[in-house]
Amino acid sequence: MARAIRNAKLDTRSARTKCEVRREPHWQKISKGCYIGYRRSSDGGTWIARLRDEHGAQHYEALGAADDHREADALTVFSFAQAQERARAFFERRARELAGHEEPQAGPYTVRTAIDDYLAHRRRRGSKGVSADTSSANSRILPELGDIEVSKLTARRIERWQDALASAPRLVRSKKLAMERRTRAVDASDPDAVRKRRATANRVLTVLKAALNFAYSRGRVASDDAWRRVKPYREVEEARIRYLSAEECRRIVNACGADFRRLVQGALATGARYGELIRLRVADFNVEAATVSVQISKSGKARHIALADEGRDLFAELVTGKTGSELIFKRDDGDAWGKSHQARPLIDASTIAKIEPAATFHILRHTYASALAMRGVPVGVIAAQLGHSDTRMTEKHYAHLAPSYVAETIRASLPPLAGFVKSNVAALRRDS
């Protein structure tokens, strides 16, 4: 936030009572060509911004009422400092419009417009996850908040939406041509069900705040105070990490059809995500180094996954007779695996293998990482294999699975500190 300009005649309401009642505002220069004005009338004053462009033309914006009779709320009533902040947003926005960087906004700037601008910006940059965030915004944000002007959005209004979202029924996957999304009620007596809904609310809140922050950074709104004061729910991301035992892995692999079995084996051998696996090509496998190269990942960074002997043998067999540009994993009909093609086969295989609740590809990924953690593999190595940007997420989910590794490290590294000397006194054994 820029430093507020001080003006003894405008700083306080008592000082402003001495200003002349007139049509022409009392102007205060903010910077070159940028002014804020106070127009006093018989029933209170108002703030006005004025921008002079390089051609000498004047551009005005009504900022709102001054806090002459009511306390400033930064929504409809503004102190001198708040009015300056709002004026600076106008100066930046109008300067961009005059330079041709943005089209002038027609009508009120609503939450819907802010989200549209934010998602369009991410698409231009090629950001990941735009499709999922668009769906989340369309189903969870826009119905309740879409038509509200961003400048009139309050922290309390966002919190009410957040609380309603945390208790809303879950959306269930529906057919593409379905007229309405099916829902499933949440059991309020189940702590884990409540935790999951709050975690979902946090993720959707992140999308909303990102869009509003983008609007604020572009000068579309004068203040970010409303949403900055809204906090996510605490301690809701600590989901119990579920992983399969070695016996469960064997059962689910045997329960899969031939083409899908290879995909599941690849997941267990690499810990890669489903989307990463189905994009792997023969040239991505290096048999001499026993590695698989993931070129496109969730983080946007390429990585090399080291393979154990079992994984190397699996990939060597899968690439036999194929050219370097061919996909490693294909369906039996020769087609590529597509988005969500893994969900139903894995549910069916889990049913046959008597694994409940059904496994997902994310659980296969957890299984891979958990197996490494329980064998004392350093967290940094696991993070590199999984493609995590740092070790925080890896430590959060898997560090507790390596108690022996932690204990052995502590016992080998911690010197004697307490000065304790073992006594030769032994406890008497009490005869029964």
C-alpha positions as CSV (number, residue, x, y, z in Angstrom):
1,M,0.0,0.0,0.0
2,A,1.4,3.4,-1.0
3,R,2.1,6.0,1.7
4,A,-0.9,8.3,2.4
5,I,-0.5,12.0,1.7
6,R,-1.2,14.3,4.6
7,N,-3.2,17.5,4.3
8,A,-4.2,19.4,7.4
9,K,-7.4,20.7,5.7
10,L,-8.6,17.2,4.7
11,D,-7.2,14.7,7.1
12,T,-10.0,14.9,9.7
13,R,-13.7,15.5,9.6
14,S,-13.4,18.5,12.0
15,A,-10.8,20.1,9.6
16,R,-13.1,19.5,6.6
17,T,-15.9,21.4,8.2
18,K,-13.9,24.6,7.6
19,C,-13.8,23.9,3.8
20,E,-16.0,26.1,1.7
21,V,-19.3,24.6,0.4
22,R,-18.9,24.7,-3.4
23,R,-19.2,22.7,-6.6
24,E,-15.4,22.8,-7.4
25,P,-13.6,20.2,-5.1
26,H,-10.7,21.1,-2.9
27,W,-7.9,19.3,-4.7
28,Q,-4.8,17.6,-3.3
29,K,-2.1,16.4,-5.6
30,I,-1.1,12.8,-5.3
31,S,1.5,12.6,-8.0
32,K,2.1,14.1,-11.5
33,G,-1.3,14.5,-13.2
34,C,-3.1,12.7,-10.3
35,Y,-5.3,14.5,-7.8
36,I,-7.9,13.7,-5.2
37,G,-10.6,16.1,-4.4
38,Y,-13.0,16.8,-1.6
39,R,-16.4,18.4,-2.6
40,R,-18.3,19.7,0.4
41,S,-22.0,20.2,0.4
42,S,-24.5,21.1,3.1
43,D,-25.2,17.4,3.9
44,G,-21.7,16.1,3.8
45,G,-18.7,15.7,1.5
46,T,-17.7,13.3,-1.3
47,W,-14.3,12.2,-2.6
48,I,-13.4,12.6,-6.3
49,A,-10.3,11.4,-8.3
50,R,-8.9,13.3,-11.3
51,L,-6.4,12.1,-13.8
52,R,-4.8,14.4,-16.5
53,D,-3.5,12.3,-19.4
54,E,-0.5,13.2,-21.7
55,H,-2.8,15.1,-24.0
56,G,-4.2,17.3,-21.2
57,A,-7.6,15.6,-21.1
58,Q,-9.1,15.3,-17.6
59,H,-10.6,12.0,-16.4
60,Y,-12.8,11.9,-13.3
61,E,-14.1,9.1,-10.9
62,A,-16.5,9.5,-8.0
63,L,-14.9,7.6,-5.1
64,G,-17.6,7.7,-2.5
65,A,-18.8,9.6,0.5
66,A,-16.4,11.1,3.1
67,D,-16.6,10.1,6.7
68,D,-18.1,13.4,7.7
69,H,-21.2,12.0,9.5
70,R,-20.6,8.2,9.5
71,E,-17.7,6.1,10.4
72,A,-15.5,5.0,7.4
73,D,-16.2,1.4,6.3
74,A,-14.1,1.4,3.1
75,L,-17.2,0.3,1.1
76,T,-19.4,3.4,0.8
77,V,-17.8,5.8,3.3
78,F,-14.1,6.6,3.2
79,S,-11.5,8.4,5.3
80,F,-9.0,10.6,3.5
81,A,-6.4,7.8,3.5
82,Q,-8.9,5.2,2.2
83,A,-10.0,7.6,-0.5
84,Q,-6.4,8.0,-1.6
85,E,-6.0,4.2,-1.9
86,R,-9.2,4.0,-4.0
87,A,-8.0,6.9,-6.1
88,R,-4.7,5.2,-6.9
89,A,-6.5,2.1,-8.1
90,F,-8.5,4.4,-10.5
91,F,-5.3,6.1,-11.7
92,E,-3.6,2.7,-12.5
93,R,-6.7,1.3,-14.1
94,R,-7.4,4.3,-16.3
95,A,-3.7,4.6,-17.3
96,R,-3.8,1.0,-18.5
97,E,-7.0,1.6,-20.5
98,L,-5.5,4.7,-22.1
99,A,-2.4,2.8,-23.0
100,G,-4.5,0.1,-24.7
101,H,-3.5,-2.7,-22.3
102,E,-7.1,-3.3,-21.1
103,E,-10.5,-2.6,-22.4
104,P,-12.6,-0.1,-20.4
105,Q,-14.9,-1.9,-18.1
106,A,-18.6,-1.7,-19.0
107,G,-20.9,-1.8,-16.0
108,P,-20.0,-2.9,-12.5
109,Y,-17.0,-5.1,-11.9
110,T,-18.4,-8.2,-10.4
111,V,-17.0,-11.4,-8.9
112,R,-18.0,-13.2,-12.1
113,T,-15.9,-10.7,-14.2
114,A,-13.0,-11.0,-11.8
115,I,-12.9,-14.8,-12.1
116,D,-13.3,-14.6,-15.9
117,D,-10.3,-12.2,-16.1
118,Y,-8.2,-14.4,-13.7
119,L,-8.9,-17.7,-15.6
120,A,-8.3,-16.0,-19.0
121,H,-5.0,-14.7,-17.7
122,R,-4.0,-18.2,-16.5
123,R,-5.0,-19.8,-19.9
124,R,-2.8,-17.3,-21.7
125,R,0.1,-18.3,-19.5
126,G,-0.5,-22.0,-20.0
127,S,-1.1,-22.6,-16.3
128,K,-2.0,-26.1,-15.0
129,G,-5.4,-26.9,-13.5
130,V,-7.4,-24.2,-15.2
131,S,-10.1,-26.6,-16.2
132,A,-10.6,-27.9,-12.7
133,D,-10.6,-24.4,-11.2
134,T,-13.1,-23.2,-13.9
135,S,-15.5,-26.1,-12.9
136,S,-15.0,-25.3,-9.2
137,A,-15.8,-21.6,-9.8
138,N,-18.9,-22.4,-11.9
139,S,-20.4,-24.8,-9.4
140,R,-19.3,-23.4,-6.1
141,I,-18.5,-19.6,-6.4
142,L,-20.5,-18.0,-9.1
143,P,-24.0,-19.2,-8.1
144,E,-23.7,-17.4,-4.7
145,L,-21.2,-14.6,-5.3
146,G,-21.0,-14.1,-9.0
147,D,-23.3,-11.0,-9.3
148,I,-21.9,-9.1,-6.4
149,E,-19.7,-6.1,-7.2
150,V,-16.2,-6.8,-5.9
151,S,-16.0,-3.3,-4.3
152,K,-19.1,-4.2,-2.2
153,L,-17.9,-7.6,-1.2
154,T,-17.4,-7.9,2.6
155,A,-15.5,-10.3,4.8
156,R,-18.8,-11.3,6.5
157,R,-20.4,-12.1,3.2
158,I,-17.5,-14.3,2.1
159,E,-17.5,-16.1,5.5
160,R,-21.2,-16.9,5.2
161,W,-20.5,-18.3,1.7
162,Q,-17.6,-20.3,3.1
163,D,-19.6,-21.8,6.0
164,A,-22.4,-22.7,3.6
165,L,-19.9,-24.4,1.3
166,A,-18.4,-26.4,4.1
167,S,-21.8,-27.9,4.9
168,A,-23.1,-28.3,1.3
169,P,-23.8,-31.7,-0.2
170,R,-21.0,-33.3,-2.1
171,L,-21.2,-33.1,-5.9
172,V,-21.2,-36.6,-7.5
173,R,-19.8,-37.3,-10.9
174,S,-22.7,-37.2,-13.4
175,K,-23.0,-38.0,-17.1
176,K,-21.9,-35.3,-19.5
177,L,-25.5,-34.7,-20.8
178,A,-27.1,-34.8,-17.4
179,M,-29.3,-31.7,-16.8
180,E,-28.3,-31.4,-13.1
181,R,-25.4,-32.4,-11.0
182,R,-26.2,-35.2,-8.5
183,T,-25.3,-34.6,-4.9
184,R,-24.7,-36.6,-1.8
185,A,-25.5,-35.4,1.7
186,V,-22.7,-35.1,4.2
187,D,-23.0,-36.9,7.5
188,A,-22.4,-34.2,10.0
189,S,-21.7,-36.8,12.8
190,D,-18.7,-38.1,10.9
191,P,-15.6,-36.0,11.8
192,D,-13.7,-37.1,8.7
193,A,-16.6,-36.2,6.4
194,V,-16.8,-32.8,8.0
195,R,-13.0,-32.4,7.6
196,K,-13.2,-33.3,3.9
197,R,-16.0,-30.7,3.3
198,R,-14.0,-28.0,5.0
199,A,-10.9,-29.0,3.1
200,T,-12.9,-28.6,-0.1
201,A,-14.1,-25.2,1.1
202,N,-10.5,-24.2,1.6
203,R,-9.5,-25.2,-1.9
204,V,-12.5,-23.2,-3.5
205,L,-11.7,-20.2,-1.2
206,T,-8.1,-20.3,-2.6
207,V,-9.5,-20.0,-6.2
208,L,-11.8,-17.1,-5.1
209,K,-9.0,-15.2,-3.3
210,A,-6.6,-15.7,-6.2
211,A,-9.1,-14.2,-8.6
212,L,-9.8,-11.2,-6.3
213,N,-6.1,-10.6,-5.7
214,F,-5.5,-10.6,-9.4
215,A,-8.3,-8.0,-9.8
216,Y,-6.7,-5.9,-7.0
217,S,-3.2,-6.2,-8.6
218,R,-4.7,-4.9,-11.9
219,G,-6.3,-1.9,-10.2
220,R,-9.9,-3.1,-10.7
221,V,-10.7,-2.7,-7.0
222,A,-9.4,-0.2,-4.5
223,S,-8.8,-2.5,-1.5
224,D,-8.2,-6.2,-0.7
225,D,-9.1,-5.9,2.9
226,A,-12.4,-7.8,2.7
227,W,-11.0,-11.1,1.5
228,R,-7.6,-10.7,3.2
229,R,-9.4,-11.0,6.5
230,V,-11.1,-14.3,5.6
231,K,-9.1,-17.2,6.8
232,P,-9.3,-20.9,5.8
233,Y,-10.4,-23.6,8.2
234,R,-7.6,-24.9,10.3
235,E,-6.4,-28.5,10.6
236,V,-8.5,-30.0,7.9
237,E,-5.8,-31.2,5.5
238,E,-4.4,-33.9,7.8
239,A,-6.1,-36.7,6.0
240,R,-5.0,-40.2,6.9
241,I,-2.7,-41.4,4.2
242,R,-4.0,-44.8,3.0
243,Y,-1.7,-47.2,1.2
244,L,-1.9,-50.8,0.1
245,S,0.1,-53.7,1.7
246,A,2.2,-55.9,-0.5
247,E,-0.5,-58.5,-0.5
248,E,-3.2,-56.0,-1.5
249,C,-0.9,-54.8,-4.3
250,R,-0.6,-58.4,-5.6
251,R,-4.4,-58.9,-5.4
252,I,-5.3,-55.7,-7.2
253,V,-2.8,-56.3,-10.0
254,N,-4.1,-59.8,-10.5
255,A,-7.7,-58.5,-10.6
256,C,-7.0,-56.0,-13.5
257,G,-7.6,-56.7,-17.2
258,A,-4.4,-57.1,-19.2
259,D,-4.0,-53.6,-20.6
260,F,-5.1,-51.9,-17.3
261,R,-2.8,-54.3,-15.3
262,R,0.3,-52.8,-17.0
263,L,-0.9,-49.3,-16.1
264,V,-1.3,-50.2,-12.4
265,Q,2.1,-52.0,-12.4
266,G,3.6,-48.8,-13.8
267,A,2.0,-46.7,-11.1
268,L,3.3,-49.0,-8.3
269,A,6.8,-49.1,-9.9
270,T,7.2,-45.3,-10.3
271,G,4.8,-43.5,-8.0
272,A,3.8,-41.4,-11.1
273,R,0.4,-39.8,-11.5
274,Y,-2.1,-41.3,-13.9
275,G,-1.8,-38.3,-16.3
276,E,2.0,-38.6,-16.3
277,L,1.9,-42.3,-17.0
278,I,-0.4,-42.2,-20.0
279,R,1.8,-39.5,-21.6
280,L,5.0,-41.5,-21.3
281,R,6.6,-42.5,-24.6
282,V,9.2,-45.1,-25.4
283,A,12.0,-42.5,-25.7
284,D,11.3,-41.5,-22.1
285,F,12.6,-44.8,-20.8
286,N,16.4,-45.3,-20.5
287,V,17.2,-49.0,-20.0
288,E,20.9,-48.4,-19.2
289,A,20.2,-45.8,-16.5
290,A,17.0,-47.6,-15.4
291,T,15.1,-44.3,-15.4
292,V,11.9,-42.9,-16.7
293,S,11.7,-39.2,-17.8
294,V,8.5,-37.4,-17.0
295,Q,8.5,-34.4,-19.3
296,I,5.1,-32.9,-18.3
297,S,4.2,-32.9,-14.7
298,K,1.8,-31.1,-12.3
299,S,4.6,-28.7,-11.2
300,G,5.5,-27.9,-14.7
301,K,9.1,-29.3,-14.2
302,A,10.5,-32.4,-15.8
303,R,12.0,-35.1,-13.6
304,H,13.7,-38.5,-13.9
305,I,12.3,-41.4,-11.8
306,A,14.8,-44.0,-10.8
307,L,13.5,-47.6,-11.3
308,A,14.2,-50.6,-9.1
309,D,14.9,-53.9,-10.9
310,E,11.2,-54.8,-11.0
311,G,10.4,-51.5,-12.6
312,R,13.2,-51.7,-15.1
313,D,12.2,-55.1,-16.2
314,L,8.5,-54.0,-16.6
315,F,9.4,-51.0,-18.8
316,A,11.9,-53.0,-20.8
317,E,9.1,-55.5,-21.7
318,L,6.6,-52.7,-22.4
319,V,8.8,-50.9,-24.9
320,T,10.0,-54.0,-26.8
321,G,9.2,-53.7,-30.5
322,K,7.9,-50.1,-30.3
323,T,9.3,-46.9,-31.8
324,G,10.6,-44.1,-29.7
325,S,7.6,-41.9,-30.3
326,E,5.0,-44.5,-29.4
327,L,3.1,-44.4,-26.1
328,I,4.3,-46.9,-23.5
329,F,0.9,-47.5,-22.1
330,K,-2.0,-48.2,-24.6
331,R,-5.3,-49.9,-24.4
332,D,-5.7,-53.3,-26.0
333,D,-7.5,-51.7,-28.9
334,G,-4.5,-49.6,-29.6
335,D,-6.1,-46.3,-28.4
336,A,-4.5,-44.0,-25.9
337,W,-5.8,-43.9,-22.3
338,G,-7.8,-40.8,-21.8
339,K,-8.9,-38.6,-18.9
340,S,-10.8,-40.5,-16.2
341,H,-10.5,-43.9,-18.0
342,Q,-8.8,-45.3,-14.9
343,A,-11.6,-44.7,-12.4
344,R,-14.1,-47.5,-13.3
345,P,-11.5,-50.2,-14.0
346,L,-9.8,-49.5,-10.6
347,I,-13.1,-49.7,-8.8
348,D,-14.0,-53.0,-10.4
349,A,-10.5,-54.4,-9.7
350,S,-10.8,-53.3,-6.0
351,T,-14.2,-55.1,-5.8
352,I,-12.7,-58.3,-7.1
353,A,-9.6,-58.0,-4.9
354,K,-11.8,-57.3,-1.9
355,I,-10.2,-53.9,-1.2
356,E,-12.5,-51.5,0.6
357,P,-12.8,-48.6,0.1
358,A,-11.7,-48.9,-3.5
359,A,-8.2,-47.9,-4.4
360,T,-7.5,-44.9,-6.6
361,F,-4.4,-44.0,-8.6
362,H,-3.5,-41.5,-5.8
363,I,-3.5,-44.4,-3.4
364,L,-1.2,-46.3,-5.7
365,R,1.1,-43.2,-5.5
366,H,0.8,-43.2,-1.7
367,T,1.7,-46.9,-1.7
368,Y,4.9,-46.3,-3.6
369,A,6.0,-43.4,-1.4
370,S,5.0,-45.1,1.8
371,A,7.0,-48.2,0.9
372,L,10.1,-46.1,0.4
373,A,9.5,-44.2,3.7
374,M,9.1,-47.3,5.7
375,R,12.5,-48.6,4.4
376,G,14.3,-45.5,5.6
377,V,14.7,-43.7,2.2
378,P,15.4,-40.0,3.0
379,V,12.5,-37.6,2.5
380,G,14.4,-35.6,0.0
381,V,14.8,-38.6,-2.3
382,I,11.1,-39.5,-2.0
383,A,10.2,-35.9,-2.8
384,A,12.4,-35.9,-5.9
385,Q,10.8,-39.2,-7.1
386,L,7.3,-37.9,-6.6
387,G,8.0,-34.5,-8.3
388,H,7.3,-32.4,-5.2
389,S,8.8,-28.9,-5.4
390,D,10.2,-29.2,-1.9
391,T,10.1,-31.7,1.0
392,R,7.3,-30.1,3.1
393,M,4.5,-32.0,1.4
394,T,6.5,-35.2,1.6
395,E,7.3,-34.8,5.2
396,K,3.7,-34.0,6.0
397,H,2.4,-37.3,4.5
398,Y,5.2,-39.8,4.9
399,A,7.7,-38.8,7.6
400,H,5.7,-40.6,10.3
401,L,6.0,-43.9,8.4
402,A,9.7,-44.1,9.0
403,P,10.0,-44.3,12.8
404,S,12.9,-46.7,12.7
405,Y,14.8,-44.5,10.4
406,V,14.2,-41.5,12.6
407,A,15.0,-43.4,15.8
408,E,18.3,-44.8,14.3
409,T,19.3,-41.3,13.2
410,I,18.7,-39.8,16.6
411,R,20.5,-42.6,18.5
412,A,23.5,-42.3,16.2
413,S,23.7,-38.5,16.3
414,L,22.6,-37.2,19.7
415,P,25.5,-37.0,22.2
416,P,25.0,-37.5,26.0
417,L,23.4,-34.3,27.4
418,A,21.6,-35.2,30.6
419,G,24.7,-36.3,32.6
420,F,22.9,-39.5,33.7
421,V,25.1,-42.3,35.1
422,K,23.5,-45.7,35.3
423,S,23.2,-47.0,38.8
424,N,24.2,-50.5,39.9
425,V,21.0,-50.8,41.9
426,A,18.7,-53.4,40.5
427,A,15.1,-53.8,41.3
428,L,14.1,-56.8,43.4
429,R,11.9,-59.3,41.6
430,R,8.8,-59.9,43.6
431,D,8.0,-63.6,43.8
432,S,4.5,-64.5,42.9
